[in-house]
Amino acid sequence: MALQAIVLGSAAGGGFPQWNCGCPNCERARRGDLPSRTQDSLAISANGSGWFLLNASPDLARQIQQQAALWPRAARHSPIRGVVLTNGDLDHVLGLLLLRENQPLTVYATREVRAGLEQNAMLKTLQRFEGQLVWHALEYGREQELLGPGGEASGIFVRAFAAPGKPPVHLMRGALPSAGDNCGVSVRATGSARLVYASATSAIEPIAGELDGAAALLLDGTFWSETELPSAGLGRANARDMAHLPMSGSGGSLALCRELRIGQRWYTHINNSNPVLDPLSAEHARLQADGWQLAEDGLRLSI
Amino acid sequence: MALQAIVLGSAAGGGFPQWNCGCPNCERARRGDLPSRTQDSLAISANGSGWFLLNASPDLARQIQQQAALWPRAARHSPIRGVVLTNGDLDHVLGLLLLRENQPLTVYATREVRAGLEQNAMLKTLQRFEGQLVWHALEYGREQELLGPGGEASGIFVRAFAAPGKPPVHLMRGALPSAGDNCGVSVRATGSARLVYASATSAIEPIAGELDGAAALLLDGTFWSETELPSAGLGRANARDMAHLPMSGSGGSLALCRELRIGQRWYTHINNSNPVLDPLSAEHARLQADGWQLAEDGLRLSI
């Protein structure tokens, strides 16, 4: 059985273009010279009829509207059975609040990510009846079959692993960084090869064992360079301050993944400031020379 | 000076089509036979350069992308100066969390709506620096000039008035209904006529004095009939259970507004189940016969 994956969104937080950004990339996206991108999320399925989301982006309503596979097939229905959250960042969890209207769902999350969500009264919109949200602990290093809200098997197997990260900005005060803040997932269907999704990581070495041997990798492509935001006058933080390993440089993800055995290499969660968004840029050429591609909204993979 | 208004979204909560709804209307929207609608919100301006939002919809990122008037004009900039919230429903407030990235904003809300928002850790994403969010109390019956985050005048004057409603579902446990839960607003520019916006109300009589004399009215058009959801098998609640006065019937908004002096009559916040969404329906013909129209996303008004 093949694992099917649809890239619902391929942009970092804020999307592309970003609402208050007039940088050259965003201006080109507004003019239609570069493809717009919604915020990072993936849909996965083993049978083509039931789907799970890897992260729930704020753009989820638009993403569902653009993917017929996720459309209802009855007066009240959704092929979406549940959501796996890899961190508590708003660009990965806000979409959960869009999955309202009395639809039962399972949610897989670490204790830390769940606790962050539960600090919001808004979550009660998904607790209108007993069993509307069925929580499962996402456990590191152990393969779990994803289950629908009625406990039904999906044929999708997920192994989560800690990825170096940080708690989301809105939870940072008082919260010490924890291994449960941020993770990647290795996903397969029965008998299929593995897809690895790590859309936020500040280092490769601690997760290299999970990346090695993947048939397809979707990796954090937020920034090209460490000082990308300050250099462009778009912010003060460097890439690693935000727990994102840049692509370039001797310590960047291009170099660090070079020796790993990985099939398809895709960057996702791409920030609006990243020069690789221009397919004619020197940076994009370097990425391609290393065997990488940029994921785009709507990309379908069969593993 | 004219008041300019742009309808950013004209659908009720969940949008049109709604993610988990396979009703005939939603199916037609997915096929492109009926225009899709994002969730209810308006942008208003007196000078065409600074804009305020009336409610912040979960679809705000998409709405901004579709309206060049709201695009940035510098590397970090937005014409959006602030937001007026008329209740705490998720379809009216979630968009606030999309206005991230260190942009200062003013927010006008009643004490109740602000308190509901502050029950969410996520709001801290808009409190990254002192003065990022400048709150103003929305006071009933008093005209207030909307001010930008630096205190700058906008030339837009708003008078809020209580509209019969209820607290949002996620805040209902323990919260007694209060006059601050839900309001409408009467808006004008210096010397202009009035636009009245009341996108949720369970009665006309208590707000008739505000509606009377409006040059343009944007009114709650959630439901056509009291039993619309249960009749279609889409839910158990009647219209008034959800604090929405239906359009039809002797006690509906069409009848109750008939004797009021109102210029342009627009319905907005239209639910996916409402038969008026079909322009060839008998219900749509009755609405037109009474001098009403359906607001659509992108509609521009100059008052």
Interface residues (C-beta under 8 A of the other chain):
Chain A: G13 G14 G15 P17 Q18 W19 N20 C21 G22 C23 C26 R30 S36 P58 D59 L60 A61 R62 I64 Q65 A68 L70 W71 P72 R73 A74 A75 R76 H77 S78 I80 L90 L94 L97 L98 L99 R100 E101 N102 Q103 G116 Q119 N120 A121 M122 L123 K124 T125 R128 P168 V169 H170 L171 R173 A232 G233 L234 G235
Chain B: G13 G14 G15 P17 Q18 W19 N20 C21 G22 C23 C26 R30 S36 P58 D59 L60 A61 R62 I64 Q65 A68 L70 W71 P72 R73 A74 A75 R76 H77 S78 I80 L90 L94 L97 L98 L99 R100 E101 N102 Q103 G116 Q119 N120 A121 M122 L123 K124 T125 R128 P168 V169 H170 L171 R173 A232 G233 L234 G235
